[in-house]
Amino acid sequence: MSSLVKKYIMAISGFVLSAFVFVHMIGNLQVFMPPSAINDYAYFLHHMLPWEVLWGFRFTLLAAVVLHVWTAIQLKIENAAARPQSYQVNASVVATPAARYMAFSGMIMLAFIVFHILHYTVRSTHPEFKMFMTMNDDGEKMFDAYAMMIYGFSSEFWYVSAFYIISMASLALHLSHGVSSMFQSLGLRNELWRYRLNAFAAFYGIVLFIGFSSIPAAVLISEKTGVQLLQTKPVLEGVKSWDKKSPIITNYENCLSCCPSSGKVTK
Ligand code: HEM
């Protein structure tokens, strides 16, 4: 396979992943709305989307990650073999820090993705996660993704929040070079557009960093200062009094679908 084809594969898989993270961030930011918003969203993804769509989407993401990493390794090996020593020294002088640390930031992202899927999709890191339950407007029992996110980023697991925030900084660094070089690989970047695309890529990385990191940061601020940006109190009290057998049902304040006052939740 030629280097050009590999560059195309890298750019297209990078595009799929960069678009996914933006949509994922918007979905996650619903955590700042009443808890029913993110819980209904999680319910929709798991129970209302046809399974072919959900698994087709997961397979596309997995294929994009595998192809992106594989072409990155291949191109790195080819570049190292083709490049004379003197150019290597020069290149590192002119390259931006984001460009120089692409492999490093990429490896942090890969480690993050593996941990993140075990943490929130497989839910194998905390036995409590599978016990968080709530009710929807129709009185159906459903998984409480809101409580899982609050507990997962609570101060008891401060090191998890720290790892997320470091990973989000790596993501921002990776994309601040990657988004612009994606256009270069596809032959869509000229000298005039280079600066604009570099600025857009940096902006995109910063937006993602702020959007994603705001979630663990808001959990810690709410828990430690009492400023309830998120409803940490009812979730953490529910975990404390959990009998290790029955579901953990949280009584949230100011929400329509999950308060005891709505008459739909029984303890
Ligand atoms: C603060 C940051 C983040 C939070 C709070 C978060 C939250 C979540 C949650 C709750 C899920 C489980 C969804 C479900 O099964 O209902 C999930 C799945 C996932 N997240 Fe994130 N996420 C974050 C950042 C990221 C980033 C930066 C990436 C990619 C680099 C990412 C990639 C994924 C993937 C691939 C899945 C699996 C999707 C699936 O189950 O089909 N997440 N995330």
Boltz pocket constraint, residues with backbone or C-beta under 6 A from the ligand:
constraints:
  - pocket:
      binder: B
      contacts: [[A, 21], [A, 24], [A, 28], [A, 42], [A, 45], [A, 46], [A, 54], [A, 58], [A, 61], [A, 109], [A, 113], [A, 116], [A, 117], [A, 120], [A, 121], [A, 145], [A, 149], [A, 164], [A, 171], [A, 211], [A, 212], [A, 213], [A, 215], [A, 216]]
      max_distance: 6.0
